[in-house]
Amino acid sequence: MPERLLAWVERNWRWVVLITWLAACAVFTWQRWGSIQSFGLGDTDDNLRIAQVRAWMNGQGWYDLRQYRFDPAFGGANIHWSRIVDLPIAGLILLGRLFMSGADAEKMAVAVAPMLPYVVLLAGIAMTARRLISPAAFVPAFLALYLAGATNGMFMPTRIDHHGWQLALLAMAMSGIADPDRRRGGLTVGVATAISLSIGLEMLIYLALAGVAQVLMWVADPRERERLGAYAVSVAGGCAAGFLLFASYANRAPVCDALSPVWLSDALLGGALLWLLAWRTPQRWTVRLAIAAAAGLVIAGFHALAWPHCLSRLEGVSPEVERLWLNNVREARPITQHAWRTQVTILSLPVAGLLGWAWLLWLRRCDERLPKILALAVIAAAAFGLLFWQTRAGPAAQLLGVVGCAGLIATLLPRLWNAKNSLVVVLGSSALVLVGSGAAAPAALSFFPEKASKQTEASRLNNRANRLCPTMWAMRPVARQPKGMVFTFIDLGPRLIAVTHHDALGGPYHRNGQAIADSMNAFRGSPELARALITKHRSDYLLVCPHMNQATIFVARTPKGFYAQLEKGASFPWLQPIDLGKDSPFKMWRVIR
């Protein structure tokens, strides 16, 4: 980078962040324009999110997060989310209604809302890279981020669920760990942690490690007492405020999967103990380590004794639901159970990031920044390790690897530029950028094209069903039927209530395990069991999408079950077929009770 341009970037880095954000928004919008126009909320969580926002805007209580259009015969579904992410979506809808129709206002909102936290993410990455590497190191960090497909996917238009906000807050927590201003850094980590936990617990492991980092930095250096004290006050006070302002009625019970009295009490106790540690701060590091360990044991003991039911999986689903549903969720599987091309695409950036973090540790081994780099390297390594438990760790693993990638490129590239051999400069710099950004392995895939396999009729039908059934075109004939309760696949429920006036049995949400189990058992079991379960939920309609993913599982696991019989054309006297048109990918029946 020419010296004058480099100086301008270093001096005006905030403008570079803003310009990068606006450019990314333009690219994301262009890429997803078709989905925006067709209201293509592709994920079940996005469909449920818009349904939750509408319910609130239509008068449902602030603390009432039940989705009453799921399983209305049993009082609706208990949803563990918070209203924090609903706020920008609702605000954009209200703003849009001043200038356009309600439908267009919603399209605008679902397009813009997911991109708002992206500027927070960029700012967090930029500050971390500047503080730990060099003033212009955020530029290669942004290059690596551009290649982080799993991370960027959480900020695309129509991706309105809460994961983007949590990733952005994780980036801010990273910047707080890297902050040389101890008090500001502690406050940043604490506030980011509290807001993220108030949204959901998906980042709990990384944020807990960030908290441990505050303690260990204090153990290593008593001057870090200001950082630890600020963190203790902000995380405890922030969690208390988040609970009071956003915890739903259901989350006021000691549940394990949201910010409830369980995690609030842990945060308050932990905050109080950490503040006491910072206040006293013995001079000997061995004493500081001993009392920090004692505080950790107190918090762990309190959690185990007070909340023993939260020592296992936080979802708390029954063994039946775990067997029938949770174990089959694709993103909950280890990365090793995915295709090798998927493994390469997801793992390449985190691996390059870990190499970069290791290089930075060596490079800064005698630097005061070493503890901060070590803390972030450990968190990045933890995210990488979690990929071998659940693939859903991919977005966080890629995000945490971005600054490590920047460390490789920003520190080694100037050395290559100073080489006397121009061939070394060109080839070496190109290789460094490719490897350092995590792009080398995915780029190599293009030289090994996937072998074209003959598409079977079953796979063709599966692809068609997955593509067509969620579309507005396919849902339109369903929406024309008189309003009723629809018994359908769990994965279709959120889309159904988002784009039609019908109610649905439920969605893929762990707190509603009974509805999930009833759906799975109905389609897998005998026609008699199916009728009993469909009647149990006072269903007016039965709706299926033949050959979509869940349907293929039903046929494969229970080839003589109720759904398999329906797919073969079996008829039952208690089901009256409904004509949705010859091209409809759906099959629908009216239930005769």
N, C-alpha and C positions, 0 to 999 in steps of 0.2 A: 504494500500500500504506500503510495507516495507520501512523503513526509508532511506536506501541507494538508492533504486530505486526512491523514492520520491525526494530525493536530486538531483539525476541525471536528472530527468524529469524537475525539476525547473531550473536547470542550463543549460540544453540543449533543452529548449522548442522549439527553432526554428527548430532543427533537428526533433523533434517529429511532428511538423506541416508538415514538408516536407515528412517524412515517412508516415504520415497519408494520405497526399494528394496522394502519389504514390500508396499506398494500395487501396485508394478509386478509383483511375483511373483504376487500375487492375480489381477491382470488377465491376465497371460500364461497362468496356469494355466487360468483360465476360458475364454480364447480357444482353447486347445489341449487342452481336456479330452477331446474325442473322440479325438484322436490319441494321447493318453496311454493311454486305456483300450484302444485297439486296437493299441497298440505300433507306432504309425505313424511309423516312422523314415523320413521322406520322402526324404532325401538319401542318395546312395550312400556318402558318407563316414561318415555316422552309423551306417549298418548295418555297415560294416567296423569302425568303432570298437568297437561292442559285441561283435563277433566277436573282436577283438583282446583286449579286456578278459576275455572268457570264457576264451580260450586261456591267458592269463597266470594267471588264477585257478585253472585246471585243471592247472597245473604247467609251462607253457611258461616257458623261461628269461627272466629280466629283460632281458637284452641281445639276446635272440632275437626279432626283430620280424617274422620271416617268417610269412606266412599260408599254413599248410600245407593248408588246404582250398581254396585256389586252385591249379588245375593240378597236382594231386598227382603225376602221372606225371613231372613235371620238377622235383620237389622243392619245390613251393610258390612263392609270389610274394614278391618282395623289396619290403617296405613301408618307406618312408623316414621314418616318424613316430618319436616318442619316447614314453616311458611317462609323461611328466609329466601329461598330460591323463587318462590311465587311472586315476591315483591316486584322485581324488575319486569317480569313478564306481564303482570297486571298493569303496572305503570305504563308500559309500552302500548298495551291494548287501549287503555284510556286515552293516551295521547293520540293514537292512530284514529280513534273514533271521532276526533275533532275534524279530521280531514278526509276520511274514507269510510266505507261500509264496515260493519262489524266483522264480516268474514275476511276482508282485506286487512283490517287492523290486526287480526289474529295471525295472518300470514306474515305481516311485517314483524310482529312481536316474536314469533318463533324463529324468524330469520336473524333478528338483531340480538336478542337476549343471549344466545350462547357465545357470541363474540365479545360481549362486554368484559368478561373476566380474562380474556386473552391479553388485554393490555396490562392487567395486573401480573399475569404470568411473565410477560416480556420484561416488565420492570423488575420483578424479582430475580430473573435470570441475569439481567444486565448488571444489577447491583452486586450479585454474588460474584460474577466473573470479574468485575472491576476491582472488587475488594480483595480477592484471593489471587488474581493472576496479573492483570495489567489494565490500565484505563480503557484500552480498545479491545480487550479480549471478548467483550460481549458480541462482537461481530461474528467470529467463528462459532460462538455459542448459538447465535441465531441461525447460522448455516446448518448446524447439527439439528436444531429444533425443526427446521424446514423438512428434514428427512425423518422426523419422529412421527410416523403415520399414526401409531396408536394414540399418542398424546394429542396430536392435532385433531384427530377424529372426535374428541370430546368437546371441541369448540366450533364445530361446523354448524351452519344454519340448520334449524329443525332439531338439533341435539340439545333440547331444553332441560334435560335432567340435571342433577346437581354435581355430576362428576367434574365438569369444567371448573366450577367454583372451588371445589376441593383441591384440584391440582394447582390452581392459581394461589391458593392460600399456602399450599406446601412450598411453592416457589418463594413466597414471601417469608416463610419460616426459614428457608435456606439462607435468604439474604440476612435475616436477623442473626443467625449463627455466625455468619461471616462479618457482621458489622463491627468495626473497631470501636465504635461508641458503645460502651458496655451497657449503659442504661437503656439506650434506644434499642439495642439489639435484643436485650431481654424482653422489653415490652413488645417488640415485633413478633418474636417467637410466641410469647404468651397469648397475645391477642389473636394471631393467626390460628393458633391451636384451639382457642376457645370458640372462634367462629366456625372453624371446620367441624369440631365436635358437635356444635349446635345444629349443623346441617346434617351430619351423619357420621358414622364411626368407621367409614372405609379407610381412612388414613391413620387410624389409631396407632398402628405399630410404628409407622415412621415418626409420628408426632411424639410418641412415648420415647423413642430413641433421641429425638431432638431435646426432650426434657432431660434425659440422662446426660446428654452432652453438656447442658448448662451446669449440671452438678459436677461433672468430671473436670470441666474447665476451671471451676472454682477450687476443686481439690488440687489441681496443678498450680494454680496461681491465686493467692488470696485477694489480689486486686480485682478479681472477677466477682467479688461479692455484690457489686452494684448490678451486674448482669443477672446473677441468680436471684437477688431480691426483687428486681423489676419483673423477672419472669414469674416468680412465685405469686406476687400480687396480681399480675395481669391474667394469669391462667386461672387462678381461683376466682377472682372477681368477674372475669369474662365468662366463665362457665356458669356462675351464679346468675349473671344477667341473661345469658342465653337461655338458661332453664326457665327463668321467670317470664321472659318475653316470648319464647317460642315453643316451649314444651307443650305438646298436646295433652288433652285430658288423659289419653291412654298412656302417655309417657310419664305421667306422674306416679304411676305404679313402678315397682322395682324391676323393670324390664332390662334385658341385657343388650339389646340391639340398637339403643338410641341413648341420647343424653337424658338420663333418668336419675332418680335419687341414688342409684348405684354409682354411676360415674361422677355425679356431682359431689357425693360425699368423698369419693376418692380424691377428686380435684381439690376440695376444700381442705381436707386433711393434709394432702401433699403440699398444697400451697402454704399452709400454716407452718409445717415442719421445715420446708425449704427457706421460708422467710426467717425462721429462728436460726437456721444454720448460717444464713448470710449475715444476720445481725451479730452473732457471736464471733464467727470466723477465727478459730484458733490459728496460731502462727505455724504450727508444725503440720506438714501435709499428711503425715500418718494419722494424726488425730482427726483432721478433716475427713480423710477417707473412712475412718472408723465410724464417725458419727453419721456420715452420709449413708454408709451401709446399714447402720442401725435404723435410720429413718426409712430406708427402702424396705427393710424387713417389717417395720411397723405398718407401713402402707399395705404391703402384700398380705400380712397377717390379718389386718382389718378387713381387707377385701375378701379373703378366704373365709373368715368367720362370719362376717355380716352378710355376704352375698355368695354362698357356696354354689347356688344354681347358675352363677355366671362364670364358672371355672371351665366349662366345656364350650362347645360351639355356641356362639352368641345367637344364632338363629333360633335355637330351641325347638326345632321341628321334631315331630315324632319319627321313630324308626321307619314307619310305613311311608310317610311323606318323603323322607330322605331316600328311601329305596325307589319309590315310584317316580320321583321328580328331581330332587336336588342333585342326586348323583349323576343325572343325565344332562345337567346344564352345561353347555359347551365351555363357557368361560370359567367355570369352576373346576375344569380339568387341568392337570399339569401340562406344561408346555411340551413335555415329551410325548404326550398323546395326540399331538397335532401333526399335520403333514410337515415333512422336513423343510419345505419352502416357507411355510408359515414360521417355523422355528427360526430359520435364518433371518427372515424379515424382522421378527420381533427382537431377537437376541443380539443382532449385530451392533446396534447403537449402545445398549447397556454394556456389552463387552468392551467396546472401544472406550466408553466412559470409565470403566473400571481401570483400564490401562492408563487412561489420563490421570485419574485420581492417584494411582500408584506412582506415576511419574512426578506429579506435583508434590507428593509426600517426600520423595527423594530430593527434589529440587529445593523445597522449602524446609529441609530437615533442620536447619539452624535458624529458622525464621520464626518470629512470634506468631505467624499465621498457621503454623503447623497444627496446633490443636483443633483449629476450625476446619482445616482441610481433612484431618483425620476423622472428625465427627461426621462430616458430609460423606466421606468415603465409606464409612461404616453403614450409614443409612442407605447409600446407593447399593452397597453389597447386599444388604438385607432385602432390598426390593428385587435385586437379581435372584437371590435365593428363593424368594417367594414365588417366582415364576414356575419353579419346579413343584409348587404346591397348587397354585391356581393361576391360570393364564391372565386373569383379570388384573394382575399386578403389572401388566405390560405398560400401560400409560405412565404410571408412576416410575417404573424402572427406566423408561426412556427419558423422562423428564430429569431424573436424578443423574443420568449419565451425560446430559448436555454440557454442563460446565466442565466435567472431566474431559470431554472431547475438546472443548475450547482450550484446556490446559495443554494438550498435546500440540494443537495447531499453533496457538499463539506463542508458545515458547520455542518450538522447533523450527517454525517457518522462517524467522529472521536468520537463523543459522544457515539454512539452505540458501537463502537469498545472497548471503555473503560468500558463497562458494565461487571459486574462480572458473570452474567448468560450467559453461552454460547448459550443457546437457544435464548435469546434476541439478542445476537450478530448476529447469523445466520439469524433468521427469520426477525428481525428488519431491518437489513441491506438490505436483499433481498426486503422487502416491500418498504423501502425507495427508493431504486434504481428504482423499478418498478413504483412507484407513482411519484417520483421526475423527472423521464425522460419522463413521459407522456405515458409509455408503459402499465400501469395497465389496463386501459379501453380497448385498442385494444386487449390485451392478454385475457381479460375476454370474448371477443367475441367468442373465440375458444371454450368456454364451452357452447355457445348457437349457435350451428350451424344453418345456414340459412335453413329454411324449404324448402325442395326440392319441387318445384312447377312444374307441368307438362308444359313443354315448348310447347307453341302453334306453329302452323305452321308459323304464321306471325312473331313471335319473332325469330324463327330459320332462316327464310329467311332474316330478318333484320340483325342478327348477321353475317350471311354469306356475305351479301352485304357489310357491313361496313368493314369486314376483307379483302375481295378479291379485291374490286374495286380499292383501291389505289396501289395495288401491281404492280411490274414491269411486271409480267406474264400477268395480265389483261390488262395493258396498251399497251403491245407489238402489238397486232393486230390493235389497234387504231393508233399507231404510223406508221404502214405500209401504211396507207391511204395517198394520196397526201396531201401536206401541205394545210391547210385551217383554216378558222375561225370557232371555235366550240362553239355553243350555248349549255350550260350545266348548271348543278347545280352550285351555287356560291361556295360551299365547294369543288367542284372538280376542279375549275379553276386553283388554284396554282399548284396542283399536275400535271395537264395536261401540263402546260408550263414548268414544271421542268423536265419531263421525256419524252416528245415528242417534235416534231418540230411544232406542231400546236399552233395557238393563241387561246385564250379563252375569253369569255365574261367578266370575272372579278373574284374577290375573295371577301371574307367577310371583307371588309375594308370600314370604315364609310365615307371616302371622296368620295367614288364612289357609292353614294347612288342611282343615276339614273340607273346604270347597275344592282344593287341589286333589285331595285323596278321592273325593266323590266323583270328580271328573275323570280321573285316571281309572278308577274302578268301574265306572259306568261304561266307558268305551272298551275296556279290556275284558269285562265280565260277560255274563250271560244276558240275553235280552230281558229276562225277568228282573235281574238285578238293575240293569240300566233303567227300566221303567220305574222301579221303586225309587231310585235315586233322582231321576228327572222329576218325578212327582213330588218327592220330598222337598225340592227347591221351588215348587209351584211354577214350573216352567211352562211358558206358552208356546215356545218354539224349540226345535232342535236344529242346530246349524253346524255343518261340517265343511271343511275345505279338503276334498280328497287329494291325497298324494303330498300334502305339505308335510313338514318335518315330523310333527307329532303324529300325524296319521300313519306315516311309514313305520314309526316305532310301534304303534298299536298293532299293525298288521304283522310285523316281524316278531313281536313278543307273544302275541295271542292271536294266531291265525284263525281261530274259531270263535273269537270274541265278538261282541256286539258290533263294534265298528267294522271289523273285517267282513261281517255279514252285510252291513249296510253298503260297503264298497262293492260287494259282489252283486248288489241289486235286490237284496232281500227286502220284503215289505212286511209291515206289522200293522195290525188293525188299529192300534192306538196312535199311529203316526200317519197324518194326511199330507202327501207331498204338496209343495208350493212351487209353482212355475216361476222361476227367476229369469227365464230367457235361455235360449239354447246355448249361448256363448258364456254363460255365467260359470265361473270356476267353483261356485258354491253348490251345495245341496241343502235344501231347507224343508222342514216339515212342521206342520202345526200339531201340537200335542193334544190329543183327545183324552181328557181326564175322566 
